[in-house]
Amino acid sequence: MLACCIIHNHIMGVDPNDLLNKGLYEESESNFIILTLTEREEREEEENGLLREEIAQTMWTDYMARNIR
């Protein structure tokens, strides 16, 4: 894998317009996937976000209480 990366970087440095690279970095419409969440999944995501925020706030409060002394 590493060798492939090195060869790719070398080719890009020597001739970025090489035919092998043509279209490599162009996005096609088939590469775009639209994901939709169900109402339950949206609610779970929101709850997880609130829980993360609560945990972060508790950690910050504890940190400040220990370091202000």
PDB file of N, CA, C and O in Angstrom, chain B, residues numbered from 101:
ATOM      1  N   MET B 101       0.824  -1.181   0.000  1.00  0.00           N
ATOM      2  CA  MET B 101       0.000   0.000   0.000  1.00  0.00           C
ATOM      3  C   MET B 101       0.874   1.252   0.000  1.00  0.00           C
ATOM      4  O   MET B 101       0.619   2.205  -0.737  1.00  0.00           O
ATOM      5  N   LEU B 102       1.897   1.232   0.830  1.00  0.00           N
ATOM      6  CA  LEU B 102       2.788   2.377   0.912  1.00  0.00           C
ATOM      7  C   LEU B 102       3.469   2.624  -0.434  1.00  0.00           C
ATOM      8  O   LEU B 102       3.605   3.769  -0.863  1.00  0.00           O
ATOM      9  N   ALA B 103       3.892   1.555  -1.093  1.00  0.00           N
ATOM     10  CA  ALA B 103       4.555   1.695  -2.392  1.00  0.00           C
ATOM     11  C   ALA B 103       3.618   2.328  -3.409  1.00  0.00           C
ATOM     12  O   ALA B 103       4.040   3.165  -4.207  1.00  0.00           O
ATOM     13  N   CYS B 104       2.360   1.939  -3.387  1.00  0.00           N
ATOM     14  CA  CYS B 104       1.386   2.537  -4.320  1.00  0.00           C
ATOM     15  C   CYS B 104       1.238   4.026  -4.070  1.00  0.00           C
ATOM     16  O   CYS B 104       1.154   4.811  -5.014  1.00  0.00           O
ATOM     17  N   CYS B 105       1.205   4.421  -2.803  1.00  0.00           N
ATOM     18  CA  CYS B 105       1.097   5.845  -2.467  1.00  0.00           C
ATOM     19  C   CYS B 105       2.321   6.618  -2.956  1.00  0.00           C
ATOM     20  O   CYS B 105       2.196   7.723  -3.484  1.00  0.00           O
ATOM     21  N   ILE B 106       3.495   6.031  -2.775  1.00  0.00           N
ATOM     22  CA  ILE B 106       4.733   6.687  -3.212  1.00  0.00           C
ATOM     23  C   ILE B 106       4.748   6.839  -4.729  1.00  0.00           C
ATOM     24  O   ILE B 106       5.100   7.898  -5.247  1.00  0.00           O
ATOM     25  N   ILE B 107       4.370   5.789  -5.433  1.00  0.00           N
ATOM     26  CA  ILE B 107       4.338   5.857  -6.905  1.00  0.00           C
ATOM     27  C   ILE B 107       3.319   6.892  -7.367  1.00  0.00           C
ATOM     28  O   ILE B 107       3.598   7.670  -8.279  1.00  0.00           O
ATOM     29  N   HIS B 108       2.153   6.908  -6.751  1.00  0.00           N
ATOM     30  CA  HIS B 108       1.126   7.887  -7.111  1.00  0.00           C
ATOM     31  C   HIS B 108       1.640   9.310  -6.914  1.00  0.00           C
ATOM     32  O   HIS B 108       1.483  10.159  -7.792  1.00  0.00           O
ATOM     33  N   ASN B 109       2.255   9.567  -5.756  1.00  0.00           N
ATOM     34  CA  ASN B 109       2.782  10.904  -5.489  1.00  0.00           C
ATOM     35  C   ASN B 109       3.876  11.278  -6.481  1.00  0.00           C
ATOM     36  O   ASN B 109       3.970  12.433  -6.897  1.00  0.00           O
ATOM     37  N   HIS B 110       4.694  10.318  -6.859  1.00  0.00           N
ATOM     38  CA  HIS B 110       5.746  10.583  -7.837  1.00  0.00           C
ATOM     39  C   HIS B 110       5.135  10.958  -9.190  1.00  0.00           C
ATOM     40  O   HIS B 110       5.547  11.934  -9.816  1.00  0.00           O
ATOM     41  N   ILE B 111       4.158  10.182  -9.626  1.00  0.00           N
ATOM     42  CA  ILE B 111       3.498  10.472 -10.915  1.00  0.00           C
ATOM     43  C   ILE B 111       2.851  11.851 -10.869  1.00  0.00           C
ATOM     44  O   ILE B 111       2.950  12.610 -11.833  1.00  0.00           O
ATOM     45  N   MET B 112       2.194  12.183  -9.772  1.00  0.00           N
ATOM     46  CA  MET B 112       1.548  13.489  -9.658  1.00  0.00           C
ATOM     47  C   MET B 112       2.577  14.617  -9.693  1.00  0.00           C
ATOM     48  O   MET B 112       2.298  15.700 -10.207  1.00  0.00           O
ATOM     49  N   GLY B 113       3.763  14.363  -9.148  1.00  0.00           N
ATOM     50  CA  GLY B 113       4.810  15.377  -9.165  1.00  0.00           C
ATOM     51  C   GLY B 113       5.441  15.544 -10.534  1.00  0.00           C
ATOM     52  O   GLY B 113       5.815  16.653 -10.916  1.00  0.00           O
ATOM     53  N   VAL B 114       5.563  14.453 -11.274  1.00  0.00           N
ATOM     54  CA  VAL B 114       6.205  14.485 -12.591  1.00  0.00           C
ATOM     55  C   VAL B 114       5.231  14.977 -13.653  1.00  0.00           C
ATOM     56  O   VAL B 114       5.558  15.877 -14.428  1.00  0.00           O
ATOM     57  N   ASP B 115       4.039  14.394 -13.693  1.00  0.00           N
ATOM     58  CA  ASP B 115       3.060  14.762 -14.719  1.00  0.00           C
ATOM     59  C   ASP B 115       1.638  14.655 -14.161  1.00  0.00           C
ATOM     60  O   ASP B 115       0.983  13.622 -14.300  1.00  0.00           O
ATOM     61  N   PRO B 116       1.175  15.728 -13.534  1.00  0.00           N
ATOM     62  CA  PRO B 116      -0.161  15.675 -12.936  1.00  0.00           C
ATOM     63  C   PRO B 116      -1.274  15.487 -13.964  1.00  0.00           C
ATOM     64  O   PRO B 116      -2.394  15.138 -13.590  1.00  0.00           O
ATOM     65  N   ASN B 117      -0.999  15.708 -15.239  1.00  0.00           N
ATOM     66  CA  ASN B 117      -2.005  15.548 -16.281  1.00  0.00           C
ATOM     67  C   ASN B 117      -1.929  14.183 -16.953  1.00  0.00           C
ATOM     68  O   ASN B 117      -2.499  13.984 -18.026  1.00  0.00           O
ATOM     69  N   ASP B 118      -1.233  13.253 -16.329  1.00  0.00           N
ATOM     70  CA  ASP B 118      -1.087  11.909 -16.871  1.00  0.00           C
ATOM     71  C   ASP B 118      -2.463  11.280 -17.131  1.00  0.00           C
ATOM     72  O   ASP B 118      -3.404  11.506 -16.369  1.00  0.00           O
ATOM     73  N   LEU B 119      -2.576  10.503 -18.191  1.00  0.00           N
ATOM     74  CA  LEU B 119      -3.855   9.906 -18.550  1.00  0.00           C
ATOM     75  C   LEU B 119      -4.399   8.976 -17.470  1.00  0.00           C
ATOM     76  O   LEU B 119      -5.612   8.818 -17.337  1.00  0.00           O
ATOM     77  N   LEU B 120      -3.498   8.356 -16.694  1.00  0.00           N
ATOM     78  CA  LEU B 120      -3.953   7.483 -15.621  1.00  0.00           C
ATOM     79  C   LEU B 120      -4.698   8.260 -14.540  1.00  0.00           C
ATOM     80  O   LEU B 120      -5.567   7.711 -13.861  1.00  0.00           O
ATOM     81  N   ASN B 121      -4.357   9.535 -14.382  1.00  0.00           N
ATOM     82  CA  ASN B 121      -4.985  10.353 -13.355  1.00  0.00           C
ATOM     83  C   ASN B 121      -6.209  11.103 -13.871  1.00  0.00           C
ATOM     84  O   ASN B 121      -6.936  11.721 -13.093  1.00  0.00           O
ATOM     85  N   LYS B 122      -6.433  11.049 -15.173  1.00  0.00           N
ATOM     86  CA  LYS B 122      -7.556  11.788 -15.738  1.00  0.00           C
ATOM     87  C   LYS B 122      -8.865  11.255 -15.158  1.00  0.00           C
ATOM     88  O   LYS B 122      -9.147  10.060 -15.241  1.00  0.00           O
ATOM     89  N   GLY B 123      -9.637  12.121 -14.591  1.00  0.00           N
ATOM     90  CA  GLY B 123     -10.913  11.748 -14.005  1.00  0.00           C
ATOM     91  C   GLY B 123     -10.814  11.175 -12.604  1.00  0.00           C
ATOM     92  O   GLY B 123     -11.836  10.883 -11.983  1.00  0.00           O
ATOM     93  N   LEU B 124      -9.600  11.010 -12.097  1.00  0.00           N
ATOM     94  CA  LEU B 124      -9.425  10.424 -10.780  1.00  0.00           C
ATOM     95  C   LEU B 124     -10.012  11.308  -9.688  1.00  0.00           C
ATOM     96  O   LEU B 124     -10.576  10.817  -8.710  1.00  0.00           O
ATOM     97  N   TYR B 125      -9.871  12.625  -9.870  1.00  0.00           N
ATOM     98  CA  TYR B 125     -10.323  13.539  -8.831  1.00  0.00           C
ATOM     99  C   TYR B 125     -11.620  14.251  -9.196  1.00  0.00           C
ATOM    100  O   TYR B 125     -12.025  15.192  -8.513  1.00  0.00           O
ATOM    101  N   GLU B 126     -12.265  13.814 -10.255  1.00  0.00           N
ATOM    102  CA  GLU B 126     -13.540  14.404 -10.630  1.00  0.00           C
ATOM    103  C   GLU B 126     -14.661  13.609  -9.981  1.00  0.00           C
ATOM    104  O   GLU B 126     -14.668  12.379 -10.026  1.00  0.00           O
ATOM    105  N   GLU B 127     -15.594  14.308  -9.387  1.00  0.00           N
ATOM    106  CA  GLU B 127     -16.725  13.654  -8.750  1.00  0.00           C
ATOM    107  C   GLU B 127     -17.807  13.389  -9.787  1.00  0.00           C
ATOM    108  O   GLU B 127     -18.168  14.274 -10.562  1.00  0.00           O
ATOM    109  N   SER B 128     -18.302  12.205  -9.793  1.00  0.00           N
ATOM    110  CA  SER B 128     -19.424  11.917 -10.675  1.00  0.00           C
ATOM    111  C   SER B 128     -20.698  11.937  -9.840  1.00  0.00           C
ATOM    112  O   SER B 128     -20.661  11.771  -8.621  1.00  0.00           O
ATOM    113  N   GLU B 129     -21.814  12.141 -10.512  1.00  0.00           N
ATOM    114  CA  GLU B 129     -23.077  12.214  -9.793  1.00  0.00           C
ATOM    115  C   GLU B 129     -23.401  10.901  -9.096  1.00  0.00           C
ATOM    116  O   GLU B 129     -24.107  10.896  -8.088  1.00  0.00           O
ATOM    117  N   SER B 130     -22.898   9.796  -9.614  1.00  0.00           N
ATOM    118  CA  SER B 130     -23.186   8.501  -8.996  1.00  0.00           C
ATOM    119  C   SER B 130     -22.466   8.327  -7.664  1.00  0.00           C
ATOM    120  O   SER B 130     -22.815   7.440  -6.885  1.00  0.00           O
ATOM    121  N   ASN B 131     -21.452   9.174  -7.391  1.00  0.00           N
ATOM    122  CA  ASN B 131     -20.725   9.065  -6.132  1.00  0.00           C
ATOM    123  C   ASN B 131     -21.438   9.757  -4.979  1.00  0.00           C
ATOM    124  O   ASN B 131     -21.059   9.567  -3.823  1.00  0.00           O
ATOM    125  N   PHE B 132     -22.455  10.550  -5.267  1.00  0.00           N
ATOM    126  CA  PHE B 132     -23.165  11.260  -4.221  1.00  0.00           C
ATOM    127  C   PHE B 132     -24.332  10.414  -3.734  1.00  0.00           C
ATOM    128  O   PHE B 132     -25.186   9.996  -4.515  1.00  0.00           O
ATOM    129  N   ILE B 133     -24.349  10.174  -2.456  1.00  0.00           N
ATOM    130  CA  ILE B 133     -25.420   9.395  -1.851  1.00  0.00           C
ATOM    131  C   ILE B 133     -26.145  10.309  -0.874  1.00  0.00           C
ATOM    132  O   ILE B 133     -25.526  10.909   0.004  1.00  0.00           O
ATOM    133  N   ILE B 134     -27.431  10.410  -1.028  1.00  0.00           N
ATOM    134  CA  ILE B 134     -28.224  11.241  -0.137  1.00  0.00           C
ATOM    135  C   ILE B 134     -28.775  10.338   0.968  1.00  0.00           C
ATOM    136  O   ILE B 134     -29.519   9.391   0.713  1.00  0.00           O
ATOM    137  N   LEU B 135     -28.389  10.660   2.189  1.00  0.00           N
ATOM    138  CA  LEU B 135     -28.841   9.879   3.322  1.00  0.00           C
ATOM    139  C   LEU B 135     -29.983  10.614   4.013  1.00  0.00           C
ATOM    140  O   LEU B 135     -29.893  11.812   4.279  1.00  0.00           O
ATOM    141  N   THR B 136     -31.012   9.914   4.289  1.00  0.00           N
ATOM    142  CA  THR B 136     -32.110  10.505   5.038  1.00  0.00           C
ATOM    143  C   THR B 136     -32.284   9.714   6.323  1.00  0.00           C
ATOM    144  O   THR B 136     -32.157   8.490   6.346  1.00  0.00           O
ATOM    145  N   LEU B 137     -32.574  10.431   7.374  1.00  0.00           N
ATOM    146  CA  LEU B 137     -32.764   9.799   8.668  1.00  0.00           C
ATOM    147  C   LEU B 137     -34.255   9.707   8.964  1.00  0.00           C
ATOM    148  O   LEU B 137     -35.035  10.592   8.612  1.00  0.00           O
ATOM    149  N   THR B 138     -34.619   8.639   9.604  1.00  0.00           N
ATOM    150  CA  THR B 138     -36.004   8.525  10.051  1.00  0.00           C
ATOM    151  C   THR B 138     -36.193   9.444  11.251  1.00  0.00           C
ATOM    152  O   THR B 138     -35.217   9.928  11.825  1.00  0.00           O
ATOM    153  N   GLU B 139     -37.416   9.679  11.624  1.00  0.00           N
ATOM    154  CA  GLU B 139     -37.684  10.548  12.769  1.00  0.00           C
ATOM    155  C   GLU B 139     -37.040   9.986  14.029  1.00  0.00           C
ATOM    156  O   GLU B 139     -36.508  10.739  14.844  1.00  0.00           O
ATOM    157  N   ARG B 140     -37.084   8.661  14.195  1.00  0.00           N
ATOM    158  CA  ARG B 140     -36.480   8.040  15.370  1.00  0.00           C
ATOM    159  C   ARG B 140     -34.968   8.263  15.387  1.00  0.00           C
ATOM    160  O   ARG B 140     -34.391   8.568  16.431  1.00  0.00           O
ATOM    161  N   GLU B 141     -34.329   8.107  14.219  1.00  0.00           N
ATOM    162  CA  GLU B 141     -32.881   8.309  14.127  1.00  0.00           C
ATOM    163  C   GLU B 141     -32.520   9.764  14.400  1.00  0.00           C
ATOM    164  O   GLU B 141     -31.515  10.044  15.053  1.00  0.00           O
ATOM    165  N   GLU B 142     -33.336  10.690  13.902  1.00  0.00           N
ATOM    166  CA  GLU B 142     -33.087  12.113  14.162  1.00  0.00           C
ATOM    167  C   GLU B 142     -33.192  12.404  15.650  1.00  0.00           C
ATOM    168  O   GLU B 142     -32.373  13.137  16.203  1.00  0.00           O
ATOM    169  N   ARG B 143     -34.196  11.832  16.297  1.00  0.00           N
ATOM    170  CA  ARG B 143     -34.395  12.038  17.730  1.00  0.00           C
ATOM    171  C   ARG B 143     -33.216  11.459  18.509  1.00  0.00           C
ATOM    172  O   ARG B 143     -32.740  12.077  19.461  1.00  0.00           O
ATOM    173  N   GLU B 144     -32.743  10.274  18.111  1.00  0.00           N
ATOM    174  CA  GLU B 144     -31.597   9.660  18.781  1.00  0.00           C
ATOM    175  C   GLU B 144     -30.339  10.503  18.603  1.00  0.00           C
ATOM    176  O   GLU B 144     -29.557  10.663  19.541  1.00  0.00           O
ATOM    177  N   GLU B 145     -30.143  11.041  17.404  1.00  0.00           N
ATOM    178  CA  GLU B 145     -28.984  11.904  17.153  1.00  0.00           C
ATOM    179  C   GLU B 145     -29.037  13.147  18.031  1.00  0.00           C
ATOM    180  O   GLU B 145     -28.024  13.569  18.589  1.00  0.00           O
ATOM    181  N   GLU B 146     -30.216  13.725  18.146  1.00  0.00           N
ATOM    182  CA  GLU B 146     -30.381  14.920  18.980  1.00  0.00           C
ATOM    183  C   GLU B 146     -30.113  14.590  20.446  1.00  0.00           C
ATOM    184  O   GLU B 146     -29.438  15.351  21.140  1.00  0.00           O
ATOM    185  N   GLU B 147     -30.637  13.461  20.918  1.00  0.00           N
ATOM    186  CA  GLU B 147     -30.409  13.049  22.306  1.00  0.00           C
ATOM    187  C   GLU B 147     -28.934  12.794  22.556  1.00  0.00           C
ATOM    188  O   GLU B 147     -28.410  13.170  23.604  1.00  0.00           O
ATOM    189  N   ASN B 148     -28.253  12.156  21.603  1.00  0.00           N
ATOM    190  CA  ASN B 148     -26.812  11.905  21.748  1.00  0.00           C
ATOM    191  C   ASN B 148     -26.041  13.205  21.797  1.00  0.00           C
ATOM    192  O   ASN B 148     -25.083  13.335  22.559  1.00  0.00           O
ATOM    193  N   GLY B 149     -26.450  14.170  20.989  1.00  0.00           N
ATOM    194  CA  GLY B 149     -25.791  15.479  20.997  1.00  0.00           C
ATOM    195  C   GLY B 149     -25.965  16.173  22.329  1.00  0.00           C
ATOM    196  O   GLY B 149     -25.024  16.771  22.850  1.00  0.00           O
ATOM    197  N   LEU B 150     -27.172  16.098  22.888  1.00  0.00           N
ATOM    198  CA  LEU B 150     -27.430  16.708  24.192  1.00  0.00           C
ATOM    199  C   LEU B 150     -26.616  16.014  25.279  1.00  0.00           C
ATOM    200  O   LEU B 150     -26.078  16.671  26.171  1.00  0.00           O
ATOM    201  N   LEU B 151     -26.527  14.697  25.205  1.00  0.00           N
ATOM    202  CA  LEU B 151     -25.742  13.945  26.192  1.00  0.00           C
ATOM    203  C   LEU B 151     -24.263  14.320  26.094  1.00  0.00           C
ATOM    204  O   LEU B 151     -23.607  14.519  27.116  1.00  0.00           O
ATOM    205  N   ARG B 152     -23.737  14.418  24.875  1.00  0.00           N
ATOM    206  CA  ARG B 152     -22.333  14.822  24.701  1.00  0.00           C
ATOM    207  C   ARG B 152     -22.095  16.215  25.268  1.00  0.00           C
ATOM    208  O   ARG B 152     -21.078  16.464  25.916  1.00  0.00           O
ATOM    209  N   GLU B 153     -23.030  17.116  25.023  1.00  0.00           N
ATOM    210  CA  GLU B 153     -22.899  18.484  25.519  1.00  0.00           C
ATOM    211  C   GLU B 153     -22.917  18.494  27.048  1.00  0.00           C
ATOM    212  O   GLU B 153     -22.147  19.219  27.677  1.00  0.00           O
ATOM    213  N   GLU B 154     -23.797  17.688  27.640  1.00  0.00           N
ATOM    214  CA  GLU B 154     -23.887  17.607  29.105  1.00  0.00           C
ATOM    215  C   GLU B 154     -22.590  17.058  29.692  1.00  0.00           C
ATOM    216  O   GLU B 154     -22.093  17.573  30.694  1.00  0.00           O
ATOM    217  N   ILE B 155     -22.044  16.018  29.072  1.00  0.00           N
ATOM    218  CA  ILE B 155     -20.786  15.431  29.545  1.00  0.00           C
ATOM    219  C   ILE B 155     -19.651  16.448  29.433  1.00  0.00           C
ATOM    220  O   ILE B 155     -18.853  16.601  30.358  1.00  0.00           O
ATOM    221  N   ALA B 156     -19.585  17.132  28.312  1.00  0.00           N
ATOM    222  CA  ALA B 156     -18.532  18.136  28.104  1.00  0.00           C
ATOM    223  C   ALA B 156     -18.644  19.255  29.136  1.00  0.00           C
ATOM    224  O   ALA B 156     -17.633  19.702  29.677  1.00  0.00           O
ATOM    225  N   GLN B 157     -19.860  19.707  29.409  1.00  0.00           N
ATOM    226  CA  GLN B 157     -20.060  20.782  30.384  1.00  0.00           C
ATOM    227  C   GLN B 157     -19.652  20.325  31.783  1.00  0.00           C
ATOM    228  O   GLN B 157     -19.037  21.086  32.530  1.00  0.00           O
ATOM    229  N   THR B 158     -19.992  19.086  32.140  1.00  0.00           N
ATOM    230  CA  THR B 158     -19.617  18.547  33.455  1.00  0.00           C
ATOM    231  C   THR B 158     -18.096  18.442  33.567  1.00  0.00           C
ATOM    232  O   THR B 158     -17.521  18.786  34.599  1.00  0.00           O
ATOM    233  N   MET B 159     -17.454  17.971  32.513  1.00  0.00           N
ATOM    234  CA  MET B 159     -16.000  17.864  32.528  1.00  0.00           C
ATOM    235  C   MET B 159     -15.354  19.239  32.665  1.00  0.00           C
ATOM    236  O   MET B 159     -14.383  19.389  33.408  1.00  0.00           O
ATOM    237  N   TRP B 160     -15.875  20.243  31.962  1.00  0.00           N
ATOM    238  CA  TRP B 160     -15.325  21.598  32.025  1.00  0.00           C
ATOM    239  C   TRP B 160     -15.502  22.179  33.428  1.00  0.00           C
ATOM    240  O   TRP B 160     -14.589  22.811  33.958  1.00  0.00           O
ATOM    241  N   THR B 161     -16.672  21.965  34.028  1.00  0.00           N
ATOM    242  CA  THR B 161     -16.932  22.463  35.378  1.00  0.00           C
ATOM    243  C   THR B 161     -15.974  21.829  36.371  1.00  0.00           C
ATOM    244  O   THR B 161     -15.420  22.521  37.225  1.00  0.00           O
ATOM    245  N   ASP B 162     -15.772  20.514  36.269  1.00  0.00           N
ATOM    246  CA  ASP B 162     -14.824  19.825  37.149  1.00  0.00           C
ATOM    247  C   ASP B 162     -13.410  20.357  36.957  1.00  0.00           C
ATOM    248  O   ASP B 162     -12.692  20.589  37.930  1.00  0.00           O
ATOM    249  N   TYR B 163     -13.012  20.550  35.704  1.00  0.00           N
ATOM    250  CA  TYR B 163     -11.672  21.064  35.398  1.00  0.00           C
ATOM    251  C   TYR B 163     -11.467  22.448  36.020  1.00  0.00           C
ATOM    252  O   TYR B 163     -10.445  22.713  36.653  1.00  0.00           O
ATOM    253  N   MET B 164     -12.455  23.317  35.829  1.00  0.00           N
ATOM    254  CA  MET B 164     -12.325  24.671  36.350  1.00  0.00           C
ATOM    255  C   MET B 164     -12.298  24.667  37.890  1.00  0.00           C
ATOM    256  O   MET B 164     -11.553  25.431  38.503  1.00  0.00           O
ATOM    257  N   ALA B 165     -13.113  23.804  38.503  1.00  0.00           N
ATOM    258  CA  ALA B 165     -13.141  23.741  39.968  1.00  0.00           C
ATOM    259  C   ALA B 165     -11.787  23.292  40.521  1.00  0.00           C
ATOM    260  O   ALA B 165     -11.366  23.767  41.575  1.00  0.00           O
ATOM    261  N   ARG B 166     -11.114  22.402  39.838  1.00  0.00           N
ATOM    262  CA  ARG B 166      -9.824  21.898  40.323  1.00  0.00           C
ATOM    263  C   ARG B 166      -8.679  22.871  40.048  1.00  0.00           C
ATOM    264  O   ARG B 166      -7.698  22.871  40.792  1.00  0.00           O
ATOM    265  N   ASN B 167      -8.769  23.680  39.029  1.00  0.00           N
ATOM    266  CA  ASN B 167      -7.650  24.522  38.626  1.00  0.00           C
ATOM    267  C   ASN B 167      -7.764  25.969  39.054  1.00  0.00           C
ATOM    268  O   ASN B 167      -6.817  26.732  38.863  1.00  0.00           O
ATOM    269  N   ILE B 168      -8.866  26.371  39.618  1.00  0.00           N
ATOM    270  CA  ILE B 168      -9.021  27.761  40.051  1.00  0.00           C
ATOM    271  C   ILE B 168      -8.382  27.978  41.422  1.00  0.00           C
ATOM    272  O   ILE B 168      -7.985  29.097  41.744  1.00  0.00           O
ATOM    273  N   ARG B 169      -8.281  26.960  42.205  1.00  0.00           N
ATOM    274  CA  ARG B 169      -7.740  27.074  43.568  1.00  0.00           C
ATOM    275  C   ARG B 169      -6.425  27.691  43.596  1.00  0.00           C
ATOM    276  O   ARG B 169      -5.842  27.855  44.669  1.00  0.00           O
TER     277      ARG B 169
END
